[in-house]
């Protein structure tokens, strides 16, 4: 995998964002990471600010991390060679599975968040 991160304007990759499953990365207060396959997402403008609305069911471990862990997250649009990670993220619970290890993914430290982004 490449060690790349590309900062983009909000609507640069909107078609890719809308049609592909994204990976949302969350973290508990001790630094343990989790990722979830995210299909329920929308980009919109609210009060002249671009926001991403991500819908996560209350019953998901990701919801627990968003509300009780680090109150930040990253949304990652997978490259073509990462779709195995989407399958793993959507098939296992982060409560008892290290999805990053299982998918062979590495992270890059966040620039504006405590939560990292996914390499590649």
N, C-alpha and C positions, 0 to 999 in steps of 0.2 A: 504494500500500500504506500501511497505517497503521503508525505507530511505536508499537506496543503490545506489551507483554509482560505476561503475567498469571501471577503465582506461584500455584500451585494445591496443594492437599493431594494426597497421592499417589493416592488412589482417586477423586477428583472426576470425572475424564474417562476412567475405565477402559474403558467400552464404546467410546468413540471411539478410544482407544489400541489396544484389541484388534482392532478391525475395519478400521482404516486403516493404510496403509503410512506409516511415519514417515520422517523425514529425520534421519540421524545426521550431525553436523558434527564433523570432526576437523581437526587443524592440524599442520603440520610445525614443526620447531624454528625455522625462519626466519619463520614467520607465514603461510605459504601455506595457504589453506583448501581443504577438500574436503568434499563431501557424498555420501552414499550412501543409496539407497532401502533401508529396513530393514523387512522383514516378519518376520524371526525374532526376536521380542522377547517378553518376558514380565515381568510385574510380580509380585513375590512378597515374602513376609516371611521374613527370615533373621535369627535372633537378635534378634527384636523390632525390626528395622529394615526399612523398605520399600526394596527394591532393584529396579532394572530390569536384567534379563539380556538382553544383546544378543548375538546370535550372528553373527559375521563370519567368513567363510571365510579360511583362511590365505593363499589365493592373491590376495586382494583388496588393492588399494592402501590402502584404509581400515585393514586389519589392520596393514600396515606403519606407518601413521601412529599407530595406537594403541599399538604396541609400540616404535617408534623415534622418534616425534615427540613432541608434547606429550601427556603421559599423562592427558588429560582429553578429554571429548567432551560434546556436548549432543544431546539428542533432541528433535526438533521435530515437533509434530503439525500437518500442513499445513491451512490453511483451504481452503474450497471453491474459491477462485480461484487456488490454487497447484498444482493437480494436474499441470499441464504440467511443473513442477519435479520431480515424482516420476518422470515419464517420462524426463526428461533425466538425473536422478541415477542411474536404473537402466539407462541405455542407453550411457553414455560412461564412460571411465576418467579419473579425476582426474590421472593421470600426465601426460597430454597435452591435457587439456581443462579450461578454467576453467568449471566447471558453474554457478557463481553468475552469471557474466557471460552464459553461454548461456541461462540461465533468467530473466535479468533480476531476480535477487534481491539484496536488500541485507541487511546484518547489523546487529545491535545488540550492542554490547560486553557480554560476560558480566558478571554481577554477582558470581557465586561461582566462576567458572571463567575461565581465560585464553581459552578457546574461546567465540566469540560464539554468539548465537542468531540465527535467521532472522527478519527483519521480517515482520509479519503472521502 
